[in-house]
Amino acid sequence: MAALTTMVQMQERYRSNHATYAADPATLGVTDDKMAALTKYYTVSFADLGDTPAFSTGYVITAAAIGPQSGDANCAQLIVKLQASLFKYQSAKADGTDTSDDPSKPSNPASPHCWAR
């Protein structure tokens, strides 16, 4: 969760200076070493930015479990999705099967087990 929150904050800072979102962590200045410092149990990736990353299209940042965390079947992927200024917190199994409580609600809490608050 900390790595995803950091990536979201970095995306918003980047957008405030460039009027678009970064297409990948490297564009934000996040090297492999910095990512390893953020999390050693997940790989973080960006998706759904469209041809030109923009506020209207938003983005999806996924943290996919690796190593010992990958044994958590229902929370193998933690996902933050921004679409048209609405954030969604989702979770999924390793194969991509959605395990969020109700991903259709813009303010859904995702799986309480995965996204403890």
C-alpha positions as CSV (number, residue, x, y, z in Angstrom):
1,M,0.0,0.0,0.0
2,A,2.9,2.4,0.8
3,A,4.4,1.8,-2.6
4,L,1.1,2.4,-4.4
5,T,0.4,5.6,-2.4
6,T,3.9,6.8,-3.2
7,M,3.4,6.2,-6.9
8,V,0.0,8.0,-6.9
9,Q,1.6,11.0,-5.2
10,M,4.5,11.0,-7.6
11,Q,2.0,10.8,-10.6
12,E,0.1,13.8,-9.3
13,R,3.3,15.8,-8.8
14,Y,4.4,14.9,-12.3
15,R,1.0,15.9,-13.7
16,S,1.1,19.3,-12.0
17,N,4.4,20.0,-13.8
18,H,3.8,18.3,-17.2
19,A,0.0,18.3,-17.7
20,T,0.1,14.5,-18.4
21,Y,0.8,11.4,-16.3
22,A,4.0,9.5,-16.5
23,A,3.8,6.3,-18.6
24,D,6.1,4.3,-16.3
25,P,7.9,4.5,-13.0
26,A,11.2,5.3,-14.7
27,T,9.7,8.6,-16.1
28,L,9.0,9.5,-12.5
29,G,12.6,8.9,-11.6
30,V,11.9,5.6,-9.9
31,T,14.9,3.4,-10.6
32,D,15.0,-0.3,-9.8
33,D,16.9,0.5,-6.7
34,K,14.4,3.0,-5.5
35,M,11.5,0.6,-6.2
36,A,13.3,-2.1,-4.2
37,A,13.5,0.4,-1.3
38,L,9.7,1.0,-1.6
39,T,8.8,-2.7,-1.7
40,K,10.6,-6.0,-1.9
41,Y,7.4,-8.0,-2.1
42,Y,5.7,-6.5,-5.1
43,T,6.4,-5.4,-8.7
44,V,4.7,-2.2,-9.6
45,S,3.4,-1.4,-13.1
46,F,1.4,1.3,-14.9
47,A,-1.4,0.7,-17.4
48,D,-4.3,2.3,-19.2
49,L,-2.7,5.6,-19.9
50,G,-4.0,5.9,-23.4
51,D,-2.0,7.2,-26.3
52,T,-1.3,10.4,-24.4
53,P,-1.4,10.1,-20.7
54,A,-4.0,12.6,-19.4
55,F,-6.3,13.5,-16.6
56,S,-9.4,12.4,-18.5
57,T,-8.0,8.9,-19.2
58,G,-6.3,8.5,-15.8
59,Y,-4.2,5.5,-15.1
60,V,-4.0,2.1,-13.3
61,I,-1.1,1.2,-11.0
62,T,-0.8,-2.4,-10.0
63,A,1.4,-4.0,-7.3
64,A,1.7,-7.7,-8.1
65,A,2.9,-9.9,-5.3
66,I,6.2,-11.7,-5.6
67,G,8.0,-14.0,-3.2
68,P,6.3,-14.9,0.0
69,Q,3.4,-12.4,-0.6
70,S,2.3,-14.3,-3.7
71,G,0.8,-16.9,-1.4
72,D,-2.0,-14.5,-0.5
73,A,-4.3,-15.8,-3.3
74,N,-7.1,-13.2,-3.1
75,C,-4.7,-10.2,-2.7
76,A,-2.0,-11.2,-5.2
77,Q,-2.6,-7.8,-6.9
78,L,-3.4,-4.5,-5.3
79,I,-4.7,-1.9,-7.7
80,V,-5.2,1.8,-7.7
81,K,-7.3,3.1,-10.6
82,L,-7.8,6.8,-11.5
83,Q,-10.4,7.4,-14.1
84,A,-11.9,10.9,-14.8
85,S,-10.8,12.1,-11.3
86,L,-12.4,9.1,-9.4
87,F,-10.1,6.8,-7.5
88,K,-10.9,3.1,-7.1
89,Y,-9.0,0.6,-4.9
90,Q,-9.2,-2.9,-6.2
91,S,-7.7,-6.3,-5.5
92,A,-7.3,-9.3,-7.7
93,K,-5.9,-12.9,-7.7
94,A,-2.7,-13.6,-9.6
95,D,-4.7,-14.5,-12.7
96,G,-6.5,-11.1,-12.7
97,T,-9.8,-12.3,-11.2
98,D,-11.3,-9.4,-9.4
99,T,-11.6,-9.9,-5.6
100,S,-12.8,-6.3,-4.8
101,D,-16.1,-6.1,-2.9
102,D,-17.8,-3.8,-5.5
103,P,-15.5,-2.3,-8.1
104,S,-18.5,-0.5,-9.7
105,K,-18.7,2.0,-6.8
106,P,-16.2,4.9,-7.2
107,S,-15.5,4.9,-3.5
108,N,-15.3,1.2,-3.0
109,P,-13.0,0.0,-0.3
110,A,-11.9,-3.1,-2.3
111,S,-11.4,-6.2,-0.3
112,P,-11.2,-5.2,3.4
113,H,-8.8,-8.1,3.8
114,C,-6.5,-6.6,1.1
115,W,-7.0,-2.9,1.8
116,A,-7.2,-2.7,5.6
117,R,-7.7,0.9,6.6
